[in-house]
Amino acid sequence: MATKLRFPRSQSNPAYVFIPKGMELPKLYANEQAGNDDPIALLKFFTPDSSWTWYLCEYQPDDRLAWGLVIGHERELGYFSLEELEEVRGPMGLPIERDLHFKSKPISECK
């Protein structure tokens, strides 16, 4: 049986740094409290060897818990753990990355 490769995450690669230093992110429930029905996706994470994508709109740094749009088997709003995303590998063993070229936009515009 073949061994599945598991590529390491190097913190020297900016794509593996999920929250850039100094970036201010809204706390969990901030959009709900503000009555915002179309929150802004501030960060995008993706599997380079699969079709899963996560758009972060709110973040709780103590728990490393995020809320936003998740596109995988379905498209849904929900919570996801950045700690868990750091551990996940796609089918070819590649780690999830932050899209360094993503520009913030309302989640209704995220495809």
C-alpha positions in Angstrom: 0.0 0.0 0.0 1.4 3.4 -1.0 2.1 5.9 1.7 0.2 9.2 1.4 2.5 12.2 1.3 2.0 14.9 3.9 3.6 18.2 3.0 4.7 20.3 6.0 3.5 23.9 6.6 6.5 26.3 6.8 5.7 29.5 8.6 8.3 31.2 6.4 5.8 30.8 3.5 3.3 33.7 3.8 0.5 31.5 2.3 0.7 29.3 5.4 0.3 32.3 7.8 -3.5 32.4 8.1 -3.8 35.7 9.9 -1.3 38.3 8.8 0.4 40.3 11.6 -1.4 43.4 12.6 -4.6 42.5 10.7 -7.7 43.6 12.6 -10.7 41.2 12.2 -14.2 41.6 13.4 -15.0 39.4 16.4 -17.6 36.6 16.2 -21.2 38.0 15.9 -20.0 41.5 15.0 -21.9 41.5 11.7 -25.1 40.1 13.3 -25.0 42.8 16.0 -24.5 45.5 13.3 -27.4 44.1 11.2 -25.2 43.4 8.2 -26.8 40.8 5.9 -23.9 40.7 3.5 -20.7 40.6 5.6 -17.3 41.2 4.1 -15.1 38.2 3.4 -11.7 39.4 4.6 -9.5 36.4 4.0 -9.7 33.4 1.7 -8.3 29.9 2.3 -8.3 27.1 -0.2 -7.0 23.6 -0.8 -4.6 23.7 -3.8 -5.3 20.1 -4.7 -9.1 20.1 -4.2 -12.2 22.3 -4.5 -12.7 23.4 -0.9 -12.6 27.2 -0.1 -13.2 29.1 3.1 -13.9 32.8 3.3 -13.4 34.4 6.7 -15.7 37.2 7.8 -15.3 37.1 11.7 -12.7 35.7 14.0 -12.3 34.8 17.7 -8.5 34.7 18.3 -8.7 33.0 21.7 -10.3 29.9 20.2 -9.0 30.4 16.7 -12.6 30.0 15.6 -13.8 31.7 12.4 -17.2 32.3 10.8 -17.8 32.8 7.1 -18.7 31.1 3.8 -17.5 27.6 3.2 -17.7 26.1 -0.3 -17.1 22.4 -0.5 -19.7 19.7 -1.2 -22.2 22.5 -0.6 -22.1 26.3 -0.1 -23.0 27.4 3.4 -22.3 29.9 6.1 -20.8 28.5 9.2 -18.0 28.2 11.8 -14.5 26.7 11.1 -11.4 26.2 13.2 -8.1 27.6 11.9 -6.3 25.1 14.1 -8.1 22.3 12.2 -7.5 23.9 8.8 -3.7 23.9 9.6 -3.9 20.1 10.1 -6.0 19.2 7.1 -4.3 18.0 3.9 -5.9 17.6 0.4 -5.9 14.4 -1.6 -2.3 15.0 -2.7 -1.1 15.8 0.8 -0.9 19.6 0.3 -1.8 21.9 3.2 -4.5 24.6 3.0 -3.2 28.0 2.0 -4.3 31.6 2.4 -4.9 33.3 -1.0 -2.3 36.1 -1.0 -4.0 37.9 -3.9 -7.6 37.9 -2.5 -9.2 41.3 -2.1 -11.9 41.7 0.5 -15.5 41.7 -0.8 -19.1 41.0 0.3 -19.7 37.2 0.6 -22.5 37.5 -1.9 -19.8 38.2 -4.5 -17.7 35.1 -3.5 -17.9 32.4 -6.1 
